[in-house]
Amino acid sequence: MQMVKNHWQVLCAGAIWAEFTRMPDATIHAVALLTEVLGPILYRAELPNGKRIMAHLSKPLTDAKAEFSIGQRVVVELTPFDFDSARILRLEDSQPAE
């Protein structure tokens, strides 16, 4: 392991690390059809393009002990880094909490 010689190298290394670990603000929202219940907070869902993904409840839905059933359409949030999993935000017809 290479030793850091001065504080400038530490600052540069920290800035590079922060740049690579920073999550973008832009997320992708889509409507998905729930096809399988895998657990209390975990579901398999299908996007409109036919892709099957894993979807989990958001923290507010988990705290509210929300339950969904097969065939319901939900709004999911995906990140640009992982199109295989998503967060369930709400039912398709319900309005977002403000």
N, C-alpha and C positions, 0 to 999 in steps of 0.2 A: 504494500500500500504506500502511495506517495505521500510524503509529509507536506503540509501547506507551509509555505515560507513566510507569508505576511498576511495582514488582514485584507489587503486588496484581492488576493487570490480567493479568500473566503467569501468576500462580497460577490465576486464574479461567479464563483461556483454556486452560491445561493441564488443569484439572479437567474442563472441557467436552470437550476432545479425548479425554481418557482415558475419559470416560463413553460417548462415541460409538464408540470403537474397541475397547472391552472386549468380548470374546467371552463369551457365556453358557456356563455349565457344562453346561446341559442339551443333550444330543444325542438324536437319534432313531435307534434301532436297528430294523432290519427285515431280513427274509429276502428275498433277490433271486435270480432265476434268471439265470445268465450266458447271453447269447444270441449274443455275437460277441466275438472276440478282436481288439482293435485295435492291440495292441503288447505288448511284454514285461511291462508293468505296467498296461496300460489295457484295460478291457473295457466292453462295452455290456451292461447288465443290465435286467431287467424286474421291477418291484415287483409284489406281489400284486394291486394295484388296476389293473394294466395299464400304468402309467407306465413309459416307457423312460428310463433314466439312464445317464450315464457313471460308471464305477466304477474306482478305482485302488487298487493294493495299499497297505497300510499300511507304514510304515517297517520294522517287524520282518519282515513277509512279503517285502518287497523285499530286505532284507539276507539272508534265508534262501533267496533265489532261488526262491520258491514259484511254481508254475505251475498254472493252473486250465484246465479245458476247458469247452467249450460244454455246457450242460445241468446243470452242477453248481449246487447251491444254496449260497449264501454269506450270511453275516451282514454287513450293511453299516451304516455310520454316516453319517447325514445331519445337517446343521446346520439350524436353523430359518430361516436366511437363504438357502439355496440347495438347492432340491429337485431340481435337474438333475444334480448330481454327488454322489458318495458315496465313502467309504473302505471298502475290503474289510477286514474284521477277521479272519475265519476261515471255514472251512467250516461249514455249518449244524450238522452232527452233532458237530463237535469242541468240546471244552470250552475256555473262555477261559484264557489264561495268567495265573497269579497270582503 
